[in-house]
C-alpha cells in the first residue's frame, strides 16, 4: 500500500472518529437528525419520564407548540455518547421552537403540565 492510500485511510478514520464523538452520527438522535426532524415536522424533546403523566397526555399539550416529548425512563443507563447526542438534539429543537412560538411558550407549557400533575398526584394523609 502506498503512502497516499495510507494517508487517505488515516484521514477517513479521524473524520469518522470526530463525527462519532462530536456529532453522534451513528446514533439516531444527534444534531443532523434534529434538523431532519424539523424539516419533516417531527420534532421531539427528550425528557426524563414524569411519573404521573402519560406520553399521550404530555403530547396533547405540546402539539400546539410544534413538538412531542420523547420520554426517557432511565437516563443514567444511557452511554455518554447517547446523552450528548440527546442534549445536542434538544438544543437544536429548542432553538427552532423559540423561533416559531411566542416568547413565553415554555412557561405556559410548564404551567399546564404542572396543573395536570397536581391533580394526578395522590394525596398523602
GUTORKOL-707042 format. One record per residue: residue in three letters; x, y, z of N, C-alpha, C, O in turn. Coordinates in steps of 0.1 Angstrom, whole numbers, padded with zeros to 4 digits, always signed. Each point is the difference from the previous one (the first is absolute). Layout:
BEGIN
ALAXYZXYZXYZXYZ
...
END
This chain:
BEGIN
UNK+0008-0012+0000-0008+0012+0000+0009+0012+0000+0009+0001+0008
UNK-0012+0009-0017+0009+0011-0001-0004+0011+0011-0010-0001+0007
UNK+0018+0011-0006-0001+0010+0011-0013+0008-0002-0007+0003+0010
UNK+0003+0000-0022-0012+0008-0003-0013-0008+0005-0008+0006+0006
UNK+0008-0019-0008-0012-0008+0005+0000+0000+0015-0011+0001+0006
UNK+0022-0002+0000+0001-0001+0015-0005+0013+0006-0007+0000+0010
UNK+0011+0011-0016-0004+0014+0005-0015+0001-0002-0007+0005+0009
UNK+0001-0009-0020-0014+0000-0002-0008-0008+0010-0010+0004+0005
UNK+0015-0016-0002-0006-0009+0010+0000+0006+0014-0010+0000+0007
UNK+0022+0005-0003+0001+0006+0013-0009+0013+0001-0006+0002+0010
UNK+0006+0006-0021-0009+0012+0000-0015-0004+0002-0007+0006+0007
UNK+0003-0017-0015-0013-0005+0001-0004-0004+0014-0011+0003+0005
UNK+0020-0011+0001-0002-0004+0014-0001+0011+0010-0009+0000+0009
UNK+0017+0010-0011+0000+0012+0009-0013+0008-0002-0006+0004+0010
UNK+0001-0003-0022-0012+0007-0003-0012-0007+0006-0009+0005+0007
UNK+0009-0019-0008-0010-0008+0005+0000+0001+0016-0011+0001+0006
UNK+0022-0001+0000+0001+0001+0014-0005+0013+0005-0007+0001+0010
UNK+0010+0010-0017-0005+0013+0003-0015+0001-0001-0006+0005+0010
UNK+0000-0011-0020-0014+0000-0001-0007-0008+0011-0010+0004+0005
UNK+0016-0015-0002-0006-0008+0011+0000+0007+0013-0010+0001+0007
UNK+0022+0006-0003+0001+0006+0013-0007+0014+0001-0004+0003+0010
UNK+0004+0004-0021-0006+0014+0000-0014+0001-0005-0007+0009+0004
UNK+0004-0017-0013-0014+0001-0006-0009-0011+0004-0012+0001+0000
UNK+0018-0013+0004-0008-0011+0003-0006-0007-0012-0011-0005+0001
UNK+0018+0006-0012-0005-0005-0013-0007-0014+0000-0010-0001-0006
UNK+0016-0009+0013-0006-0013-0001-0013-0001+0008-0008-0009-0002
UNK+0005+0019+0011-0012-0001+0008-0011+0007-0008+0002+0008-0008
UNK-0014-0012+0012-0012+0005-0006-0002+0015+0004-0006+0008-0008
UNK+0010-0004+0020-0003+0013+0004+0013+0008+0002+0008-0002+0009
UNK-0006+0011-0019+0011+0009+0000-0004+0012-0007-0011+0002-0004
UNK+0021+0007+0001-0003+0013-0006-0005-0001-0014-0009+0008-0005
UNK+0014-0018-0002-0005-0002-0014-0014-0004-0001-0008+0005-0007
UNK+0005-0015+0016-0014-0005+0000-0010+0010+0006-0012+0000-0004
UNK+0017+0009+0012-0009+0011+0005-0004+0009-0011-0012+0003-0001
UNK+0021+0000-0008-0004+0008-0012-0009-0007-0009-0009+0006-0006
UNK+0011-0019+0004-0008-0008-0009-0014-0001+0007-0010+0002-0008
UNK+0009-0004+0021-0013+0000+0006-0008+0013+0000-0012+0000-0002
UNK+0019+0011+0002-0006+0013-0001-0006+0002-0014-0011+0004-0001
UNK+0018-0008-0009-0005+0001-0014-0012-0009-0002-0008+0003-0008
UNK+0008-0014+0015-0011-0010-0003-0011+0002+0011-0009-0009+0001
UNK+0009+0020+0006-0010+0003+0010-0002-0012+0010-0011-0004+0004
UNK+0023-0001+0001+0000-0011+0009+0009+0003+0012+0007-0009+0005
UNK-0007+0021+0000+0009+0005+0010-0003-0007+0014-0012-0002+0003
UNK+0022-0002+0004-0002-0006+0013+0010+0007+0010+0010+0006-0004
UNK-0014-0006+0017+0009+0004+0010+0001-0011+0010-0011-0006+0005
UNK+0023+0002-0002+0002-0011+0010-0001+0005+0014+0006+0010+0004
UNK-0014-0017+0004-0001+0004+0014+0000-0013+0009-0003-0011-0005
UNK+0007+0013+0017-0001-0012+0009-0015-0002+0003-0008+0009+0002
UNK+0004-0022-0002-0014-0003+0001-0006+0005+0013+0006+0000+0011
UNK-0018+0006-0013-0008+0005+0011-0009-0011+0006-0008-0005-0008
UNK+0009+0003+0021-0007-0012+0005-0016+0001+0000-0006-0011-0001
UNK+0001+0023+0001-0015+0000+0000-0007+0005-0013-0012+0001+0000
UNK+0020+0000-0010-0005+0004-0013+0003-0011-0011+0012-0005+0000
UNK-0021+0002-0008+0003-0009-0011+0004+0008-0013-0003+0012-0001
UNK+0009-0018-0008+0005+0006-0012-0011+0007-0008+0002+0011-0005
UNK-0013-0018+0004-0012+0006-0007-0004+0013+0006-0003+0010-0007
UNK+0002-0009+0020-0004+0012+0007+0010+0011-0002-0004+0012-0003
UNK+0017-0015+0004+0010+0010-0002+0000+0005-0015+0000+0013-0002
UNK-0001-0022-0007+0000+0004-0014-0012+0007-0005+0000+0007-0010
UNK-0011-0009+0017-0013+0008-0003+0003+0014+0003-0006+0009-0006
UNK+0014-0006+0016+0003+0014+0003+0011+0006-0009-0001+0012-0002
UNK+0010-0020-0003+0011+0005-0007-0003+0002-0015+0007+0007-0007
UNK-0018-0013+0002-0003+0001-0014-0001+0014-0005+0006+0004-0011
UNK-0012+0005+0019-0002+0014-0005+0014+0007-0001+0000+0011-0006
UNK+0010-0016+0013+0013+0007-0001+0010-0007-0010+0011+0005-0002
UNK-0016-0015-0005+0008-0006-0011+0010-0011+0003+0009-0002-0007
UNK-0012-0005+0018+0009-0011+0003-0007-0010+0009-0011+0002+0004
UNK+0018-0013-0002-0005-0011+0010+0012-0003+0009+0011+0002-0003
UNK-0015-0006+0015+0010-0005+0010+0004-0014-0003-0009-0008-0004
UNK+0021+0004+0005+0005-0013-0001+0005-0003+0015+0009+0006+0004
UNK-0016-0015+0002+0003-0003+0014+0011-0010+0002+0000-0010-0006
UNK+0009+0014+0015+0012-0009+0003-0003-0005+0014+0000+0008+0010
UNK-0001-0021-0009-0003-0006+0014+0013-0001+0009-0001+0002+0012
UNK+0012-0005-0018+0012-0001+0008+0012+0007-0007+0008-0007-0006
UNK-0007+0020+0008+0011+0007-0007+0014-0004+0004+0009+0000-0008
UNK-0007-0005+0020+0013-0004+0005+0005-0012-0006+0012-0003+0000
UNK-0021-0005-0006+0005-0013-0007+0004+0003-0014+0006-0009-0007
UNK-0008+0021+0002+0005+0004-0014+0015+0002+0000+0005+0005+0010
UNK+0001-0007-0021+0015+0002-0001+0002+0016+0000-0009+0007-0003
UNK+0021-0003+0005+0003+0014-0001-0002+0005-0014-0005+0011-0001
UNK+0008-0019-0009-0003+0004-0013-0015+0002-0003-0003+0010-0007
UNK-0005-0019+0012-0014+0002-0002-0006+0012+0007-0008+0007-0005
UNK+0013-0004+0017-0004+0011+0008+0004+0013-0007-0008+0009-0001
UNK+0020-0008-0004+0005+0012-0007-0008+0002-0013-0004+0011-0003
UNK+0001-0022-0004-0008+0001-0012-0014+0005+0003-0005+0009-0008
UNK-0001-0013+0018-0014+0005+0004+0001+0014+0004-0009+0008-0003
UNK+0019-0004+0010+0002+0014+0005+0001+0009-0013-0006+0011+0000
UNK+0014-0015-0009+0002+0008-0012-0013+0001-0008-0004+0010-0006
UNK-0003-0022+0005-0012+0000-0007-0010+0009+0006-0007+0008-0007
UNK+0005-0009+0020-0009+0009+0008+0003+0015-0003-0009+0008-0001
UNK+0022-0004+0002+0004+0014-0002-0004+0005-0014-0005+0011+0000
UNK+0006-0019-0010-0004+0005-0013-0015+0001-0001-0005+0009-0006
UNK-0002-0019+0011-0015+0000+0000-0005+0012+0008-0009+0007-0004
UNK+0015-0004+0016-0004+0011+0008+0002+0014-0007-0008+0009+0001
UNK+0019-0008-0008+0003+0012-0008-0011+0002-0010-0005+0011-0003
UNK+0002-0022-0004-0011+0000-0010-0013+0004+0006-0007+0009-0005
UNK+0003-0015+0017-0012+0004+0006-0001+0014+0005-0010+0006-0001
UNK+0022-0001+0005+0000+0015+0004-0003+0008-0012-0006+0011+0001
UNK+0010-0015-0013-0002+0008-0012-0015+0000-0005-0004+0009-0006
UNK-0003-0020+0009-0014-0001-0005-0011+0003+0010-0011+0002-0004
UNK+0015-0002+0017-0010+0002+0010+0002+0014+0007+0010+0006-0002
UNK-0021-0002+0009+0001+0012+0008+0011+0000+0010+0005-0011+0003
UNK-0001+0022+0002+0012+0001+0009-0002-0008+0013+0009-0006+0005
UNK-0021+0005+0000-0003-0006+0013-0006-0014-0002-0006-0005+0010
UNK+0008-0002-0021-0006-0012-0003+0004-0011+0010-0008-0008+0005
UNK+0020+0008-0001+0006-0011+0009-0007+0002+0014-0004-0010+0006
UNK+0003+0022-0001-0006+0002+0013-0015-0004+0000-0005-0006+0010
UNK-0002+0009-0021-0014-0004-0001-0002-0015+0000-0009-0006+0006
UNK+0018-0001-0014-0001-0014-0001+0003-0007+0014-0007-0009+0004
UNK+0018+0014+0002+0003-0006+0014-0011+0003+0010-0002-0009+0008
UNK-0005+0020-0009-0011+0003+0009-0012-0010-0003-0006-0005+0010
UNK+0004+0002-0022-0011-0010-0004+0004-0014+0006-0009-0007+0005
UNK+0021+0004-0007+0005-0014+0004-0001-0001+0016-0005-0010+0005
UNK+0009+0021+0001+0000+0000+0015-0014-0001+0005-0003-0007+0010
UNK-0007+0014-0016-0014-0001+0004-0006-0014-0002-0007-0004+0009
UNK+0011-0003-0019-0005-0014-0002+0007-0009+0010-0006-0008+0006
UNK+0019+0010-0003+0007-0008+0009-0006+0001+0014-0001-0010+0007
UNK-0002+0022-0003-0006+0002+0013-0013-0007+0002-0003-0005+0011
UNK-0005+0003-0021-0013-0007+0001+0002-0015+0000-0008-0007+0005
UNK+0020+0002-0010+0002-0014+0000+0008-0006+0011+0000-0012+0003
UNK+0008+0021+0004+0008-0005+0011-0009-0004+0012-0008+0009+0005
UNK+0009-0021+0000-0009-0004+0011+0003+0007+0013+0012+0003+0003
UNK-0022+0001+0004+0002+0007+0013+0006-0010+0010-0004-0011+0001
UNK+0013+0016+0007+0006-0008+0011-0006+0005+0013+0003+0011+0005
UNK-0012-0019+0001-0006+0003+0013+0005-0008+0011-0004+0001+0011
END
